[in-house]
Structure formats: C-alpha cells, structure tokens
Amino acid sequence: TEREKQEDLQKWARGWKGRQKAHRKAFKPVHEEFLRLIGSMRQDSAWRRRLGDE
C-alpha cells in the first residue's frame, strides 16, 4: 500500500546516512590496499615485462 511504501522510504532514508558512513569506513582500507598492490606490481620488473608484452 501507499502508506507502507512511505514508511519503507522513511526507514530507508533514516538508515542511509549511517550506512553511507559505515560503507566509507569499510571501503577506505580496501582502496588503500588496492593502490599499494598496484604500486608494488608496477615496481616488479617481471610484472612490467608481462604487462608490456600483452
């Protein structure tokens, strides 16, 4: 029903800010780890050769 839809929307909106903050907190270390991994791959000459060949 329309009323239930409205309540769902409000519940979702209330939880959204908290979820966003939690997501950002969870995502940042992964992102930094990913950059570090790419950086070390670039340093690795074997990787550079393999990527250059393809």
C-alpha distance matrix in Angstrom:
0.0 3.8 5.5 5.3 6.3 8.8 10.1 10.7 12.4 14.5 15.5 16.5 18.4 20.2 21.3 22.3 25.6 26.7 26.0 27.8 30.8 30.9 30.8 33.6 35.6 35.2 35.9 39.0 41.5 40.5 41.1 44.5 45.4 44.7 46.9 49.6 49.5 49.8 52.6 54.6 54.1 55.6 58.5 59.2 61.8 60.9 57.3 58.6 60.9 58.3 55.8 58.7 59.7 56.4
3.8 0.0 3.8 5.5 5.1 6.3 8.8 9.9 10.6 12.5 14.3 15.3 16.5 18.5 20.1 20.8 23.9 25.4 25.0 26.5 29.4 30.0 29.9 32.4 34.6 34.6 35.1 38.0 40.7 39.9 40.2 43.5 44.8 44.0 45.9 48.8 48.9 49.1 51.8 53.9 53.6 54.8 57.8 58.7 61.2 60.6 57.0 58.0 60.5 58.0 55.4 58.1 59.4 56.0
5.5 3.8 0.0 3.8 5.3 5.1 6.3 8.7 9.9 10.7 12.4 14.2 15.3 16.7 18.5 19.8 22.7 23.9 23.9 25.7 28.3 28.9 29.2 31.7 33.7 33.8 34.7 37.5 40.1 39.6 40.1 43.3 44.6 44.1 46.1 48.8 49.1 49.5 52.0 54.1 54.0 55.4 58.1 59.1 61.8 61.3 57.7 58.8 61.4 59.0 56.5 59.3 60.7 57.5
5.3 5.5 3.8 0.0 3.8 5.4 5.1 6.1 8.5 9.9 10.4 12.1 14.1 15.3 16.5 18.0 21.1 22.0 21.6 23.7 26.4 26.5 26.8 29.6 31.4 31.2 32.2 35.2 37.6 37.0 37.7 40.9 42.0 41.6 43.7 46.3 46.4 47.0 49.6 51.5 51.4 53.0 55.7 56.5 59.3 58.6 55.1 56.4 58.9 56.4 54.0 57.0 58.2 55.0
6.3 5.1 5.3 3.8 0.0 3.8 5.5 5.1 6.1 8.7 9.9 10.5 12.2 14.3 15.4 16.1 19.4 20.7 20.1 21.7 24.7 25.1 24.9 27.6 29.7 29.6 30.2 33.1 35.8 35.0 35.4 38.7 39.9 39.3 41.3 44.0 44.2 44.5 47.1 49.2 48.9 50.3 53.2 54.0 56.7 56.1 52.5 53.7 56.2 53.8 51.2 54.1 55.4 52.1
8.8 6.3 5.1 5.4 3.8 0.0 3.8 5.4 5.1 6.3 8.6 9.8 10.5 12.3 14.3 15.1 17.9 19.5 19.5 20.9 23.7 24.5 24.7 27.0 29.1 29.5 30.2 32.8 35.6 35.2 35.5 38.6 40.1 39.7 41.4 44.2 44.7 45.0 47.4 49.6 49.6 50.8 53.6 54.7 57.4 57.1 53.5 54.5 57.2 54.9 52.3 55.1 56.6 53.5
10.1 8.8 6.3 5.1 5.5 3.8 0.0 3.8 5.4 5.1 6.1 8.5 9.8 10.6 12.4 14.0 16.8 17.8 18.0 20.0 22.3 22.8 23.5 26.0 27.7 28.0 29.2 31.8 34.4 34.1 34.8 37.8 39.1 39.0 40.9 43.4 43.9 44.6 46.9 48.9 49.1 50.6 53.1 54.2 57.1 56.7 53.2 54.4 57.2 54.9 52.4 55.3 56.9 53.9
10.7 9.9 8.7 6.1 5.1 5.4 3.8 0.0 3.8 5.5 5.1 6.0 8.5 9.9 10.6 12.0 15.2 16.1 15.5 17.6 20.3 20.5 20.8 23.5 25.3 25.2 26.3 29.2 31.6 31.1 31.8 34.9 36.1 35.8 37.9 40.4 40.7 41.4 43.9 45.8 45.8 47.3 50.0 50.9 53.8 53.3 49.7 51.0 53.7 51.4 48.9 51.9 53.4 50.3
12.4 10.6 9.9 8.5 6.1 5.1 5.4 3.8 0.0 3.8 5.5 5.1 6.1 8.6 9.9 10.3 13.4 15.0 14.6 16.0 18.9 19.7 19.7 22.0 24.2 24.5 25.2 27.8 30.6 30.2 30.5 33.6 35.1 34.6 36.4 39.2 39.6 40.0 42.4 44.6 44.6 45.9 48.6 49.7 52.5 52.3 48.6 49.7 52.5 50.3 47.6 50.5 52.1 49.1
14.5 12.5 10.7 9.9 8.7 6.3 5.1 5.5 3.8 0.0 3.8 5.3 5.0 6.1 8.6 9.7 12.1 13.6 14.2 15.7 18.0 19.0 19.7 21.8 23.7 24.4 25.4 27.8 30.6 30.6 31.0 33.8 35.5 35.4 37.1 39.6 40.4 41.0 43.1 45.3 45.7 46.9 49.4 50.7 53.7 53.6 50.0 51.0 54.0 52.0 49.4 52.2 54.0 51.1
15.5 14.3 12.4 10.4 9.9 8.6 6.1 5.1 5.5 3.8 0.0 3.8 5.5 5.2 6.3 8.6 11.2 11.7 12.1 14.4 16.5 16.8 17.8 20.3 21.8 22.2 23.6 26.2 28.6 28.6 29.4 32.2 33.6 33.7 35.6 38.0 38.6 39.5 41.7 43.6 44.1 45.6 48.0 49.1 52.1 51.9 48.4 49.7 52.6 50.5 48.1 51.1 52.8 50.0
16.5 15.3 14.2 12.1 10.5 9.8 8.5 6.0 5.1 5.3 3.8 0.0 3.8 5.4 5.2 5.9 9.3 10.3 9.8 11.7 14.3 14.8 15.1 17.6 19.5 19.7 20.7 23.4 26.0 25.7 26.3 29.3 30.7 30.6 32.5 35.0 35.5 36.2 38.5 40.5 40.8 42.2 44.7 45.9 48.8 48.6 45.1 46.2 49.1 47.0 44.6 47.5 49.2 46.4
18.4 16.5 15.3 14.1 12.2 10.5 9.8 8.5 6.1 5.0 5.5 3.8 0.0 3.8 5.5 5.0 7.4 9.6 9.9 10.9 13.3 14.7 15.2 17.0 19.1 20.0 20.8 23.0 26.0 26.1 26.2 29.0 30.8 30.8 32.3 34.9 35.8 36.3 38.3 40.6 41.0 42.2 44.7 46.1 49.0 49.1 45.6 46.5 49.5 47.6 45.0 47.8 49.7 47.0
20.2 18.5 16.7 15.3 14.3 12.3 10.6 9.9 8.6 6.1 5.2 5.4 3.8 0.0 3.8 5.6 6.8 7.8 9.4 11.0 12.5 13.7 15.1 16.9 18.3 19.5 20.9 22.9 25.6 26.1 26.6 29.1 30.9 31.3 32.8 35.1 36.2 37.1 38.9 41.0 41.8 43.0 45.3 46.7 49.8 50.0 46.5 47.6 50.7 48.9 46.4 49.3 51.4 48.8
21.3 20.1 18.5 16.5 15.4 14.3 12.4 10.6 9.9 8.6 6.3 5.2 5.5 3.8 0.0 3.8 5.8 5.5 6.1 8.6 10.2 10.6 12.0 14.3 15.5 16.3 17.8 20.2 22.6 23.0 23.8 26.3 27.8 28.3 30.0 32.2 33.1 34.2 36.1 38.0 38.7 40.2 42.4 43.7 46.9 46.8 43.5 44.7 47.8 45.9 43.6 46.6 48.5 46.0
22.3 20.8 19.8 18.0 16.1 15.1 14.0 12.0 10.3 9.7 8.6 5.9 5.0 5.6 3.8 0.0 3.8 5.5 5.1 6.0 8.6 9.8 10.2 12.1 14.1 15.0 15.9 18.1 21.0 21.1 21.4 24.1 25.9 26.0 27.6 30.0 31.0 31.7 33.7 35.8 36.4 37.7 40.0 41.4 44.5 44.6 41.1 42.1 45.2 43.4 40.9 43.8 45.8 43.2
25.6 23.9 22.7 21.1 19.4 17.9 16.8 15.2 13.4 12.1 11.2 9.3 7.4 6.8 5.8 3.8 0.0 3.8 5.4 5.1 6.2 8.6 9.8 10.7 12.4 14.2 15.2 16.7 19.7 20.5 20.6 22.8 25.0 25.4 26.6 28.9 30.3 31.1 32.6 34.9 35.9 36.9 39.0 40.7 43.9 44.3 40.9 41.7 45.0 43.5 41.0 43.7 46.0 43.7
26.7 25.4 23.9 22.0 20.7 19.5 17.8 16.1 15.0 13.6 11.7 10.3 9.6 7.8 5.5 5.5 3.8 0.0 3.8 5.4 5.2 6.1 8.5 10.0 10.7 12.2 14.1 15.7 18.2 19.1 19.9 22.0 23.7 24.6 26.1 28.0 29.4 30.6 32.1 34.1 35.2 36.6 38.5 39.9 43.3 43.5 40.3 41.5 44.7 43.2 40.9 43.8 46.0 43.8
26.0 25.0 23.9 21.6 20.1 19.5 18.0 15.5 14.6 14.2 12.1 9.8 9.9 9.4 6.1 5.1 5.4 3.8 0.0 3.8 5.4 5.0 5.9 8.5 9.8 10.3 11.8 14.2 16.6 16.9 17.7 20.3 21.7 22.2 24.0 26.1 27.1 28.2 30.1 32.0 32.7 34.3 36.4 37.7 40.9 40.9 37.6 38.9 42.0 40.3 38.0 41.0 43.1 40.7
27.8 26.5 25.7 23.7 21.7 20.9 20.0 17.6 16.0 15.7 14.4 11.7 10.9 11.0 8.6 6.0 5.1 5.4 3.8 0.0 3.8 5.5 5.1 6.2 8.6 9.8 10.3 12.2 15.2 15.6 15.7 18.2 20.2 20.5 21.8 24.2 25.4 26.2 27.9 30.1 30.9 32.1 34.3 35.8 39.0 39.3 35.9 36.8 40.1 38.5 36.0 38.9 41.1 38.8
30.8 29.4 28.3 26.4 24.7 23.7 22.3 20.3 18.9 18.0 16.5 14.3 13.3 12.5 10.2 8.6 6.2 5.2 5.4 3.8 0.0 3.8 5.4 5.2 6.2 8.6 9.9 10.8 13.6 14.9 15.3 17.1 19.2 20.1 21.3 23.2 24.9 25.9 27.3 29.3 30.6 31.8 33.6 35.3 38.6 39.1 35.9 36.9 40.3 39.0 36.6 39.5 41.9 39.9
30.9 30.0 28.9 26.5 25.1 24.5 22.8 20.5 19.7 19.0 16.8 14.8 14.7 13.7 10.6 9.8 8.6 6.1 5.0 5.5 3.8 0.0 3.8 5.5 5.1 6.1 8.5 10.2 12.2 13.2 14.5 16.4 17.8 19.0 20.7 22.3 23.6 25.1 26.6 28.3 29.5 31.1 32.8 34.2 37.6 37.8 34.7 36.1 39.4 37.8 35.7 38.8 41.0 39.0
30.8 29.9 29.2 26.8 24.9 24.7 23.5 20.8 19.7 19.7 17.8 15.1 15.2 15.1 12.0 10.2 9.8 8.5 5.9 5.1 5.4 3.8 0.0 3.8 5.4 5.0 5.9 8.5 10.9 11.0 11.9 14.5 15.9 16.4 18.2 20.3 21.2 22.4 24.2 26.1 26.9 28.5 30.5 31.8 35.0 35.2 31.9 33.2 36.4 34.7 32.5 35.6 37.7 35.6
33.6 32.4 31.7 29.6 27.6 27.0 26.0 23.5 22.0 21.8 20.3 17.6 17.0 16.9 14.3 12.1 10.7 10.0 8.5 6.2 5.2 5.5 3.8 0.0 3.8 5.4 5.0 6.0 9.2 10.1 10.1 12.2 14.3 15.0 16.2 18.3 19.8 20.8 22.2 24.3 25.4 26.6 28.5 30.2 33.5 34.0 30.7 31.7 35.1 33.8 31.5 34.3 36.8 34.8
35.6 34.6 33.7 31.4 29.7 29.1 27.7 25.3 24.2 23.7 21.8 19.5 19.1 18.3 15.5 14.1 12.4 10.7 9.8 8.6 6.2 5.1 5.4 3.8 0.0 3.8 5.6 5.7 7.7 9.6 10.5 11.7 13.5 15.1 16.4 17.8 19.5 21.1 22.2 23.9 25.4 26.9 28.4 30.0 33.4 34.0 31.0 32.2 35.6 34.5 32.4 35.4 37.8 36.1
35.2 34.6 33.8 31.2 29.6 29.5 28.0 25.2 24.5 24.4 22.2 19.7 20.0 19.5 16.3 15.0 14.2 12.2 10.3 9.8 8.6 6.1 5.0 5.4 3.8 0.0 3.8 5.9 6.7 7.4 9.4 11.2 12.0 13.3 15.4 16.7 17.7 19.6 21.2 22.5 23.7 25.6 27.2 28.4 31.8 32.0 29.0 30.6 33.8 32.3 30.5 33.7 35.8 34.0
35.9 35.1 34.7 32.2 30.2 30.2 29.2 26.3 25.2 25.4 23.6 20.7 20.8 20.9 17.8 15.9 15.2 14.1 11.8 10.3 9.9 8.5 5.9 5.0 5.6 3.8 0.0 3.8 5.8 5.3 6.2 8.8 10.0 10.6 12.5 14.4 15.4 16.7 18.5 20.2 21.1 22.8 24.7 26.0 29.3 29.5 26.3 27.6 30.9 29.5 27.4 30.4 32.7 30.8
39.0 38.0 37.5 35.2 33.1 32.8 31.8 29.2 27.8 27.8 26.2 23.4 23.0 22.9 20.2 18.1 16.7 15.7 14.2 12.2 10.8 10.2 8.5 6.0 5.7 5.9 3.8 0.0 3.8 5.4 5.1 6.2 8.6 9.8 10.7 12.4 14.2 15.5 16.6 18.5 20.0 21.3 22.8 24.6 27.9 28.6 25.6 26.6 30.1 29.1 27.0 29.8 32.4 30.9
41.5 40.7 40.1 37.6 35.8 35.6 34.4 31.6 30.6 30.6 28.6 26.0 26.0 25.6 22.6 21.0 19.7 18.2 16.6 15.2 13.6 12.2 10.9 9.2 7.7 6.7 5.8 3.8 0.0 3.8 5.4 5.1 6.0 8.5 9.9 10.5 12.1 14.2 15.2 16.4 18.2 19.9 21.1 22.5 26.1 26.7 23.9 25.3 28.7 27.8 26.1 29.1 31.6 30.3
40.5 39.9 39.6 37.0 35.0 35.2 34.1 31.1 30.2 30.6 28.6 25.7 26.1 26.1 23.0 21.1 20.5 19.1 16.9 15.6 14.9 13.2 11.0 10.1 9.6 7.4 5.3 5.4 3.8 0.0 3.8 5.5 5.0 6.1 8.7 9.8 10.4 12.3 14.2 15.3 16.4 18.4 20.0 21.1 24.5 24.7 21.7 23.3 26.5 25.2 23.5 26.6 28.9 27.4
41.1 40.2 40.1 37.7 35.4 35.5 34.8 31.8 30.5 31.0 29.4 26.3 26.2 26.6 23.8 21.4 20.6 19.9 17.7 15.7 15.3 14.5 11.9 10.1 10.5 9.4 6.2 5.1 5.4 3.8 0.0 3.8 5.4 5.1 6.3 8.7 9.9 10.7 12.4 14.4 15.4 16.7 18.7 20.2 23.4 23.9 20.7 21.8 25.2 24.1 21.9 24.8 27.4 25.9
44.5 43.5 43.3 40.9 38.7 38.6 37.8 34.9 33.6 33.8 32.2 29.3 29.0 29.1 26.3 24.1 22.8 22.0 20.3 18.2 17.1 16.4 14.5 12.2 11.7 11.2 8.8 6.2 5.1 5.5 3.8 0.0 3.8 5.3 5.1 6.2 8.6 10.0 10.5 12.4 14.2 15.4 16.7 18.5 21.9 22.9 20.1 21.0 24.6 24.0 22.1 24.8 27.6 26.6
45.4 44.8 44.6 42.0 39.9 40.1 39.1 36.1 35.1 35.5 33.6 30.7 30.8 30.9 27.8 25.9 25.0 23.7 21.7 20.2 19.2 17.8 15.9 14.3 13.5 12.0 10.0 8.6 6.0 5.0 5.4 3.8 0.0 3.8 5.5 5.1 6.2 8.7 9.8 10.6 12.3 14.3 15.4 16.6 20.2 20.7 18.0 19.5 22.9 22.1 20.6 23.6 26.1 25.2
44.7 44.0 44.1 41.6 39.3 39.7 39.0 35.8 34.6 35.4 33.7 30.6 30.8 31.3 28.3 26.0 25.4 24.6 22.2 20.5 20.1 19.0 16.4 15.0 15.1 13.3 10.6 9.8 8.5 6.1 5.1 5.3 3.8 0.0 3.8 5.4 5.0 6.3 8.6 10.0 10.6 12.4 14.4 15.4 18.7 19.0 15.9 17.2 20.6 19.4 17.6 20.7 23.1 21.9
46.9 45.9 46.1 43.7 41.3 41.4 40.9 37.9 36.4 37.1 35.6 32.5 32.3 32.8 30.0 27.6 26.6 26.1 24.0 21.8 21.3 20.7 18.2 16.2 16.4 15.4 12.5 10.7 9.9 8.7 6.3 5.1 5.5 3.8 0.0 3.8 5.4 5.1 6.1 8.7 9.8 10.6 12.5 14.3 17.5 18.5 15.5 16.1 19.7 19.2 17.1 19.7 22.6 21.7
49.6 48.8 48.8 46.3 44.0 44.2 43.4 40.4 39.2 39.6 38.0 35.0 34.9 35.1 32.2 30.0 28.9 28.0 26.1 24.2 23.2 22.3 20.3 18.3 17.8 16.7 14.4 12.4 10.5 9.8 8.7 6.2 5.1 5.4 3.8 0.0 3.8 5.5 5.0 6.2 8.5 9.8 10.7 12.4 15.9 17.1 14.6 15.6 19.2 19.0 17.6 20.2 22.9 22.6
49.5 48.9 49.1 46.4 44.2 44.7 43.9 40.7 39.6 40.4 38.6 35.5 35.8 36.2 33.1 31.0 30.3 29.4 27.1 25.4 24.9 23.6 21.2 19.8 19.5 17.7 15.4 14.2 12.1 10.4 9.9 8.6 6.2 5.0 5.4 3.8 0.0 3.8 5.4 5.3 6.2 8.7 10.0 10.7 14.1 14.6 11.9 13.5 16.8 16.1 15.0 18.0 20.4 19.9
49.8 49.1 49.5 47.0 44.5 45.0 44.6 41.4 40.0 41.0 39.5 36.2 36.3 37.1 34.2 31.7 31.1 30.6 28.2 26.2 25.9 25.1 22.4 20.8 21.1 19.6 16.7 15.5 14.2 12.3 10.7 10.0 8.7 6.3 5.1 5.5 3.8 0.0 3.8 5.5 5.0 6.2 8.7 9.9 12.8 13.5 10.4 11.2 14.7 14.2 12.3 15.0 17.8 17.2
52.6 51.8 52.0 49.6 47.1 47.4 46.9 43.9 42.4 43.1 41.7 38.5 38.3 38.9 36.1 33.7 32.6 32.1 30.1 27.9 27.3 26.6 24.2 22.2 22.2 21.2 18.5 16.6 15.2 14.2 12.4 10.5 9.8 8.6 6.1 5.0 5.4 3.8 0.0 3.8 5.4 5.2 6.4 8.8 11.8 13.5 11.1 11.2 15.0 15.4 13.8 15.9 18.9 19.1
54.6 53.9 54.1 51.5 49.2 49.6 48.9 45.8 44.6 45.3 43.6 40.5 40.6 41.0 38.0 35.8 34.9 34.1 32.0 30.1 29.3 28.3 26.1 24.3 23.9 22.5 20.2 18.5 16.4 15.3 14.4 12.4 10.6 10.0 8.7 6.2 5.3 5.5 3.8 0.0 3.8 5.4 5.0 6.3 9.9 11.3 9.5 10.5 13.9 14.3 13.7 15.9 18.6 19.1
54.1 53.6 54.0 51.4 48.9 49.6 49.1 45.8 44.6 45.7 44.1 40.8 41.0 41.8 38.7 36.4 35.9 35.2 32.7 30.9 30.6 29.5 26.9 25.4 25.4 23.7 21.1 20.0 18.2 16.4 15.4 14.2 12.3 10.6 9.8 8.5 6.2 5.0 5.4 3.8 0.0 3.8 5.4 5.1 8.2 8.7 6.1 7.5 10.8 10.7 10.0 12.6 15.1 15.4
55.6 54.8 55.4 53.0 50.3 50.8 50.6 47.3 45.9 46.9 45.6 42.2 42.2 43.0 40.2 37.7 36.9 36.6 34.3 32.1 31.8 31.1 28.5 26.6 26.9 25.6 22.8 21.3 19.9 18.4 16.7 15.4 14.3 12.4 10.6 9.8 8.7 6.2 5.2 5.4 3.8 0.0 3.8 5.4 7.3 9.2 6.9 6.2 9.9 10.8 9.5 11.1 14.2 14.9
58.5 57.8 58.1 55.7 53.2 53.6 53.1 50.0 48.6 49.4 48.0 44.7 44.7 45.3 42.4 40.0 39.0 38.5 36.4 34.3 33.6 32.8 30.5 28.5 28.4 27.2 24.7 22.8 21.1 20.0 18.7 16.7 15.4 14.4 12.5 10.7 10.0 8.7 6.4 5.0 5.4 3.8 0.0 3.8 6.1 8.9 8.1 7.6 10.9 12.5 12.1 13.3 16.2 17.5
59.2 58.7 59.1 56.5 54.0 54.7 54.2 50.9 49.7 50.7 49.1 45.9 46.1 46.7 43.7 41.4 40.7 39.9 37.7 35.8 35.3 34.2 31.8 30.2 30.0 28.4 26.0 24.6 22.5 21.1 20.2 18.5 16.6 15.4 14.3 12.4 10.7 9.9 8.8 6.3 5.1 5.4 3.8 0.0 3.8 5.5 5.4 6.3 8.8 10.1 10.7 12.3 14.5 16.0
61.8 61.2 61.8 59.3 56.7 57.4 57.1 53.8 52.5 53.7 52.1 48.8 49.0 49.8 46.9 44.5 43.9 43.3 40.9 39.0 38.6 37.6 35.0 33.5 33.4 31.8 29.3 27.9 26.1 24.5 23.4 21.9 20.2 18.7 17.5 15.9 14.1 12.8 11.8 9.9 8.2 7.3 6.1 3.8 0.0 3.8 5.4 4.9 6.1 8.5 9.7 10.2 12.2 14.4
60.9 60.6 61.3 58.6 56.1 57.1 56.7 53.3 52.3 53.6 51.9 48.6 49.1 50.0 46.8 44.6 44.3 43.5 40.9 39.3 39.1 37.8 35.2 34.0 34.0 32.0 29.5 28.6 26.7 24.7 23.9 22.9 20.7 19.0 18.5 17.1 14.6 13.5 13.5 11.3 8.7 9.2 8.9 5.5 3.8 0.0 3.8 5.4 5.2 6.2 8.6 9.8 10.7 12.7
57.3 57.0 57.7 55.1 52.5 53.5 53.2 49.7 48.6 50.0 48.4 45.1 45.6 46.5 43.5 41.1 40.9 40.3 37.6 35.9 35.9 34.7 31.9 30.7 31.0 29.0 26.3 25.6 23.9 21.7 20.7 20.1 18.0 15.9 15.5 14.6 11.9 10.4 11.1 9.5 6.1 6.9 8.1 5.4 5.4 3.8 0.0 3.8 5.4 5.0 6.0 8.3 9.8 10.9
58.6 58.0 58.8 56.4 53.7 54.5 54.4 51.0 49.7 51.0 49.7 46.2 46.5 47.6 44.7 42.1 41.7 41.5 38.9 36.8 36.9 36.1 33.2 31.7 32.2 30.6 27.6 26.6 25.3 23.3 21.8 21.0 19.5 17.2 16.1 15.6 13.5 11.2 11.2 10.5 7.5 6.2 7.6 6.3 4.9 5.4 3.8 0.0 3.8 5.5 5.2 5.9 8.6 10.2
60.9 60.5 61.4 58.9 56.2 57.2 57.2 53.7 52.5 54.0 52.6 49.1 49.5 50.7 47.8 45.2 45.0 44.7 42.0 40.1 40.3 39.4 36.4 35.1 35.6 33.8 30.9 30.1 28.7 26.5 25.2 24.6 22.9 20.6 19.7 19.2 16.8 14.7 15.0 13.9 10.8 9.9 10.9 8.8 6.1 5.2 5.4 3.8 0.0 3.8 5.5 5.0 6.1 8.8
58.3 58.0 59.0 56.4 53.8 54.9 54.9 51.4 50.3 52.0 50.5 47.0 47.6 48.9 45.9 43.4 43.5 43.2 40.3 38.5 39.0 37.8 34.7 33.8 34.5 32.3 29.5 29.1 27.8 25.2 24.1 24.0 22.1 19.4 19.2 19.0 16.1 14.2 15.4 14.3 10.7 10.8 12.5 10.1 8.5 6.2 5.0 5.5 3.8 0.0 3.8 5.4 5.3 6.6
55.8 55.4 56.5 54.0 51.2 52.3 52.4 48.9 47.6 49.4 48.1 44.6 45.0 46.4 43.6 40.9 41.0 40.9 38.0 36.0 36.6 35.7 32.5 31.5 32.4 30.5 27.4 27.0 26.1 23.5 21.9 22.1 20.6 17.6 17.1 17.6 15.0 12.3 13.8 13.7 10.0 9.5 12.1 10.7 9.7 8.6 6.0 5.2 5.5 3.8 0.0 3.8 5.5 5.5
58.7 58.1 59.3 57.0 54.1 55.1 55.3 51.9 50.5 52.2 51.1 47.5 47.8 49.3 46.6 43.8 43.7 43.8 41.0 38.9 39.5 38.8 35.6 34.3 35.4 33.7 30.4 29.8 29.1 26.6 24.8 24.8 23.6 20.7 19.7 20.2 18.0 15.0 15.9 15.9 12.6 11.1 13.3 12.3 10.2 9.8 8.3 5.9 5.0 5.4 3.8 0.0 3.8 5.6
59.7 59.4 60.7 58.2 55.4 56.6 56.9 53.4 52.1 54.0 52.8 49.2 49.7 51.4 48.5 45.8 46.0 46.0 43.1 41.1 41.9 41.0 37.7 36.8 37.8 35.8 32.7 32.4 31.6 28.9 27.4 27.6 26.1 23.1 22.6 22.9 20.4 17.8 18.9 18.6 15.1 14.2 16.2 14.5 12.2 10.7 9.8 8.6 6.1 5.3 5.5 3.8 0.0 3.8
56.4 56.0 57.5 55.0 52.1 53.5 53.9 50.3 49.1 51.1 50.0 46.4 47.0 48.8 46.0 43.2 43.7 43.8 40.7 38.8 39.9 39.0 35.6 34.8 36.1 34.0 30.8 30.9 30.3 27.4 25.9 26.6 25.2 21.9 21.7 22.6 19.9 17.2 19.1 19.1 15.4 14.9 17.5 16.0 14.4 12.7 10.9 10.2 8.8 6.6 5.5 5.6 3.8 0.0
